[in-house]
Amino acid sequence: MGPSAENKVTGLFAATFTPFTTQGEVNLVEIGPYIDYLREKQGVNNIFVNGTTGESMSLTVAERKILAEEWCQKAKGKLDQVIVHVGCMSLKDAKELAGHAAQIGADAIAAMAPFFFKPRNADELRSFLQEVASAAPTLPFYYYHIPSVTGVNMPVRDVLEGIEELIPSFRGVKFSSCDLMDFGYCVSDSPPHRSFLYGADEQLLAALAMGADGAVGSTYNYAGRHFNKLMSAFKDGDVVQARKIQFQMQELLCYAMKLGFDVGVNKQLMSELSGLSLGPPRLPVTPCPSAHAGLIVKKYHHIFADC
């Protein structure tokens, strides 16, 4: 019996930040309160850990393991889905992390393309992903498409061609690109059990109209409740309300981008809005200038004053 469309994942996934101490070490103490905050304050019941927002490529394999284990352990009985990103420059490291994710009870794994020695075509990328997925054959596997970071720009539709023959556990894509034509082609040409989770928060509504099943993003950490309203409005056919919320988020993000919106600024914004102590980012990402986060927080409260 093949995979069922009834089991596909949907809804919002918070792409979690990695908590650090002020000395720059992984801070596991914050993970329990972080999960409670997402569930209770934002209504977000799924997480995508050790991804771009989590600074995964700045972490060691050992750090990524202890983080994944803590996220899975603390989320048990509280959250619906924990997807662990296991992509690495080294295939051996990625397979080690994939096998570890299966051992600790992750619900699924994902991997982005390696981006030092890049795959030159879809065949090479599929072969890499196949090897990673083979280390955890019982876990649903997602391709994490993020060409702005990896520089691997081949259309996802080409990557998906014949992919389940190579990766029986393949279940979908975290699509972090603004190419809605490629996205729409993938959705329209895929079997119903695949999940397409959109990753550009600033145009989620457009992706929902194209058939997105859910979304993974950094802003869902602190604005999940607003995006949940957007998704509910869209589902109910209230496009005017959904559009209003999307435009509000675009206004916030445009303002933040003028102040140099990056992982460091975003992490500080989450700390200030949530009250969690997430610490600084790890070099080469630099801490947010103190004034910038304060200005974005003020703008956030102004934009969502009536919510």
C-alpha positions in Angstrom: 0.0 0.0 0.0 1.4 3.4 -1.0 1.4 6.6 1.0 -2.0 8.2 1.8 -3.1 11.7 1.0 -4.9 11.7 4.4 -1.5 11.7 6.1 0.0 14.6 4.4 1.3 17.5 6.6 -0.4 20.8 6.5 -0.5 24.1 8.4 2.2 26.4 9.7 5.7 25.3 10.7 7.9 27.6 12.7 11.5 27.5 11.4 13.1 27.7 14.8 16.0 29.8 16.0 18.8 28.1 17.8 19.1 29.5 21.3 22.7 30.4 22.3 24.1 31.6 25.6 25.8 35.1 25.6 29.1 33.2 25.1 27.7 31.6 21.9 27.2 28.1 23.1 24.0 26.1 22.5 21.4 26.8 25.2 19.1 23.9 25.6 17.3 25.4 28.6 15.2 27.7 26.4 13.8 25.0 24.1 11.0 23.9 26.5 9.7 27.4 27.1 10.1 28.1 23.3 7.8 25.2 22.4 5.2 26.3 25.0 5.3 29.9 23.5 4.7 28.6 20.0 1.8 26.5 21.0 0.1 28.7 23.5 0.8 32.2 22.2 1.0 31.7 18.4 -1.1 28.6 17.8 1.8 27.0 15.9 1.9 23.2 16.4 4.7 22.2 14.0 8.4 23.0 13.9 11.2 22.8 11.3 14.5 22.7 13.3 18.2 23.1 12.4 17.3 24.9 9.2 18.5 28.3 7.8 16.8 30.3 10.6 18.4 27.8 13.1 21.9 28.6 11.7 22.4 24.9 10.9 25.5 25.5 8.7 27.2 27.4 11.5 26.7 24.4 13.9 28.8 21.3 14.4 27.3 17.8 13.8 27.4 17.2 17.5 25.5 20.5 18.2 22.9 19.7 15.6 22.4 16.2 17.3 21.9 17.6 20.8 19.5 20.3 19.5 17.5 17.8 17.4 17.2 15.5 20.4 16.1 18.3 22.7 13.5 19.6 20.2 12.0 16.2 19.7 12.0 15.3 23.4 10.4 18.6 24.5 7.9 18.6 21.6 6.6 15.1 22.4 2.9 15.3 23.4 2.8 19.1 22.7 3.5 19.6 19.0 2.2 17.6 16.0 5.2 17.5 13.8 9.0 18.0 14.2 10.9 18.0 10.9 14.7 17.9 11.3 16.8 19.4 8.6 19.9 17.2 8.1 21.4 18.7 5.0 25.2 19.2 5.1 28.1 19.9 2.7 29.4 16.4 3.6 27.2 13.5 2.5 28.5 11.4 5.4 27.5 14.1 8.0 24.1 14.4 6.4 23.6 10.6 6.6 24.7 10.6 10.2 22.2 13.3 11.1 19.4 11.5 9.2 20.1 8.2 11.0 20.2 10.1 14.3 16.9 11.8 13.5 15.2 8.4 13.1 16.6 7.2 16.5 15.4 10.3 18.4 11.8 10.1 17.2 11.7 12.9 14.6 8.6 12.9 12.5 10.4 13.7 9.2 13.7 14.9 7.8 14.6 17.4 5.1 17.8 18.3 3.3 18.8 21.2 1.2 21.3 20.8 -1.7 25.0 21.1 -0.8 26.4 24.4 -2.0 30.2 24.3 -2.0 30.6 21.5 -4.5 27.1 22.0 -6.1 25.1 19.4 -8.0 25.3 20.4 -11.7 21.9 18.9 -12.7 18.8 17.2 -11.3 20.3 13.7 -11.6 23.2 14.6 -9.3 20.9 16.3 -6.8 18.5 13.4 -6.7 21.5 11.0 -6.2 22.6 13.1 -3.2 19.1 13.2 -1.7 18.7 9.5 -2.3 21.8 8.8 -0.2 20.7 11.0 2.6 17.2 9.6 2.7 18.5 6.0 2.7 20.0 6.5 6.1 16.5 6.9 7.6 14.2 5.0 5.2 11.3 4.9 7.6 11.1 8.7 7.9 9.2 10.9 5.5 11.8 12.9 3.4 11.4 16.4 2.1 13.6 18.3 -0.4 14.4 21.8 1.0 14.6 24.1 -2.0 16.3 27.4 -1.1 18.2 28.7 -4.2 18.9 32.2 -2.7 21.2 30.5 -0.2 22.5 27.4 -2.0 22.8 28.8 -5.5 21.3 25.6 -6.8 18.7 27.0 -9.1 17.5 24.1 -11.1 13.7 23.9 -11.3 12.1 21.8 -8.6 9.9 20.2 -11.2 13.1 18.7 -12.7 14.2 17.4 -9.3 10.9 15.7 -8.7 11.0 13.7 -12.0 11.0 10.0 -11.0 12.1 10.9 -7.4 9.9 8.3 -5.6 11.5 5.5 -7.6 14.8 6.5 -6.0 13.4 7.7 -2.6 10.3 5.7 -1.6 10.0 7.8 1.6 9.8 11.1 -0.4 6.8 13.2 0.8 7.3 16.7 -0.5 9.1 20.0 -0.7 9.9 22.9 1.5 9.8 25.5 -1.3 11.7 28.6 -0.3 11.7 30.4 -3.6 9.5 33.1 -5.1 9.2 31.3 -8.4 5.4 30.6 -8.3 5.4 29.2 -11.8 7.8 26.4 -10.8 5.8 26.0 -7.6 2.5 25.7 -9.4 3.9 23.2 -11.9 5.1 21.0 -9.0 1.7 21.2 -7.2 -0.3 20.5 -10.4 1.9 17.6 -11.5 2.4 15.7 -8.2 0.5 12.9 -6.6 -2.0 13.9 -3.8 0.1 12.5 -0.9 2.9 15.0 -1.4 3.0 18.1 0.8 4.2 21.4 -0.6 5.2 23.7 2.3 5.9 27.2 1.1 8.9 29.1 2.5 8.5 32.8 1.4 6.4 34.3 4.2 5.9 37.6 2.4 3.8 35.9 -0.3 2.1 33.0 1.5 -1.3 34.0 0.2 -0.2 33.7 -3.4 1.2 30.2 -2.7 -2.0 29.1 -1.0 -3.9 30.2 -4.1 -1.4 28.0 -6.1 -2.2 25.0 -3.9 0.3 25.1 -1.0 -0.5 22.7 1.8 1.2 24.7 4.5 4.2 26.8 5.2 7.6 26.9 6.9 8.9 30.3 8.0 10.8 32.3 10.5 8.1 34.9 11.0 5.7 32.2 12.2 7.7 32.1 15.4 6.3 35.5 16.5 3.5 36.2 14.0 2.0 32.7 13.7 -1.3 33.8 15.1 -1.7 36.4 12.3 -0.8 33.9 9.6 -3.2 31.3 11.1 -5.9 33.9 10.6 -4.7 34.5 7.1 -4.9 30.8 6.3 -8.4 30.5 8.0 -9.7 33.5 6.0 -8.4 32.0 2.7 -10.0 28.6 3.5 -13.3 30.3 4.3 -13.1 32.2 1.0 -12.5 35.6 2.6 -9.8 36.7 0.3 -10.2 40.4 1.3 -9.3 39.6 5.0 -6.5 37.2 3.9 -5.1 39.9 1.7 -5.3 42.5 4.5 -3.1 40.3 6.8 -0.6 39.5 4.0 -0.2 43.2 3.2 0.3 43.9 6.9 3.1 41.4 7.0 4.6 42.8 3.8 4.6 46.2 5.4 6.5 44.9 8.4 9.0 43.0 6.4 9.6 45.9 4.0 10.4 48.1 7.0 12.6 45.4 8.5 14.5 44.9 5.3 15.4 48.6 5.2 17.1 48.1 8.5 19.1 45.1 7.2 16.8 42.3 8.1 18.9 39.1 8.4 19.0 36.1 10.8 20.7 38.3 13.5 17.9 41.0 13.4 15.2 38.3 13.1 16.5 36.4 16.1 16.6 39.6 18.2 13.1 40.5 17.1 11.9 37.0 18.3 13.7 37.5 21.6 12.0 40.9 22.2 8.5 39.8 21.1 8.5 36.5 22.9 10.5 37.3 26.0 12.7 34.2 25.3 16.5 34.6 25.7 17.8 33.3 22.4 21.2 35.0 22.5 23.3 36.3 19.7 23.7 34.7 16.3 27.0 33.0 15.5 29.6 34.6 13.3 29.8 35.5 10.4 26.2 36.7 11.2 26.5 39.6 13.6 24.2 40.7 16.4 21.4 43.1 15.7 22.1 46.8 16.5 20.0 47.3 19.6 18.1 50.2 18.1 17.0 48.3 15.1 15.1 45.5 16.8 13.3 48.1 19.0 12.1 50.0 15.9 10.8 46.8 14.3 9.0 45.8 17.5 7.4 49.2 17.6 6.4 48.9 13.9 5.0 45.4 14.6 2.8 46.7 17.4 1.6 49.6 15.3 0.7 47.5 12.3 -1.2 44.9 14.4 -2.7 47.3 17.0 -6.2 46.2 16.1 -5.5 42.5 16.2 
